[in-house]
């Protein structure tokens, strides 16, 4: 048997016999060992052929079987032989005789490969005869795979204190594969989670994760880089920095720098100025509003990928702001009214060596404490300039106002009133004010509350309110109540009391006590004073007994005669059976006359009968006449036998006397005050005398006369 090598070493040798025959025993014990990520060793037991061919395909079984007489060129590197199959993805990785193994390379990690092996014979003429067994002898191999990876967490990235946590996240299909972290000069670690501190200077640090078993075709490491930042040292050049300044024109400006880094990083700045203000600029620019010593703090930080690291340095230095010479000036009041205005200006700093006040009205003062009175209203800008021993100068301005005066005066209020409900109208000089101290509504004052008061009138203003007040005394007006009119029956005295407080009592009796006792009928009054306010009350007192009445006995009168019946009694009322309520009635008709007399103490009655004879006894009086100058019955006068008239009177129906004469032979002509009176009944009364033997008899008569026209 002779072996012939193919050119360029791409093909395995083919072995043939002089007389080819089809094998009858198939290959067996098809297996693999030494599996890698890109290679595998295939092993088998030969059949009775003089050679074998192996087809390989990725992902599924080869879709080709060998054909007699067909030589198949082979290459142990998968993918380098002539492709076969429907998709040209089947490759021959072995075609030779004698050996029972082959190392297949060119595989891909983590992939499934299918291998089919066939026995065959061949001769010198190239005749190939294959043992095609069904199913074919098959071997399925999955290559190893390794995915190397890890994560890290930065706990501290600063040079001196750095701490990183590395976590192995690698995966593999290789059973029992172990890994380790490789920190270069900082050593290794086989921990799956490893906390590591880098010694030495800061900078970039390469970290590898490697498998502890090396396989062909598999990755041997995974690399990541971390940064360890050296500490930044803050530095300020104080040579040109003025750390002491005056308040009025202070302005501090300075820059902070730090040590250079071994790689490009960012720098942050944070200033704290000691008064609550802060800044994040590289250069400090600061003006202070108050004096004092302030500690300025600057913190330099480091950033990476726009994230702040923990690598910082802090520097603290003081600055001094000297107080302003005018920082504590005071003014008693910046707004005053023209009337009595007096502004007091003061700078309490006794360490100063120069003071100057400019009052804004061409006047000024060099006193430490100055006062000024403005002559006109307006707004004035006051400027104060002062120098300090420290060399600081100060100037400050303030506006003061002088406002017009207001006038809250008013008129119309007296100093004293008696208590009453009368309205007193007040007249303020300026409108828009209000009153207090006593109720005044719409400028109306009503003195109805006793007491002493101050009545204020206020013109309200935010700065120049003005108040005027006047005193007023409202005296209580007494209210004496000495009672209703009273009748006193069967007793001889009666007490009367004013029943009110006062300072002076004056009775109608001349007494000056709060109460008196009276003993007789009459009208009594009292006048009570409280201060200058008097008040009076009156009472009628009747001392009485049960009425007594006597209108006479029964009487016989001559025709035409009449009789006055008198029932008068003090403070009494009367009721006659004729309906009259007079105390006296004139009876000229026969019959019974009865009167009932009533007073607060009781009542009494009396009656009388009058009888008339048919003829006049000695007097004739007409019962009608008709005056009118017709000379017929024109005059009404008494007529009789031997009568002498001493008084003749005519009354109208209201009891008014309209005619009177004391002469005999004179009558009434029907006139009153020169004019004829109206028709109607009139009363007459007559007093006359008649001779009665040696005496003169006095008689009287009364009656009615009808005047006719």
Secondary structure, DSSP 8 states (H G I E B T S, - for coil): ------GGG-S-----BSS-----S--EEEEEES--SS-EEEEEE--SSSEEEEEEEESS-------TT------SBTT-S--BTTTT-EEEEEEESS-SEEEEB---TT-EEEEEEEEEEEBTT--EEEE--SS-EEEEEE---EE--EEEEEEE-BTTT-EEEEEE--EESSTT--EEEE-GGG-EE--SEEEE---SS-EEEEEEEEESS--TTS---EEEEEEEB-----B---TT---EEEGGG--EEEE-B----SS--EEEEEEE-SSS-EE-SSEEEE--SS-EEEEEEEEEEEEETTEEEEEEEEEEEEEEEE--TTTT-EES-SEEESTT--EEEE---TTEEEEEEE-SSS-EE-SSEEEE--SS-EEEEEEEEEEETTS-EEEEEEEEEEE------EE---SEEES---EEE-EESSSS-EEESS-EETTEEE--S-EEEEEEEEE--SS--EEEEEEEEEE--------S-EEEES-S-EEEE--S--SEEEETTS--SSEEEE-SSEEEEEEEEETTEEEEEEEEEEEE-S--------EEE-TT--EEEE---TT-EEEETTS--SSEEEE-SSEEEEEEEEETTEEEEEEEEEEE-SS-SSEE--SEE--SSSSSS--B--EESSEEEEEEEEE-TTS-EEEEE-STT--B-SEETTEE--SEEEEEEEEEEEEETTEEEEEEEEEEEEE--
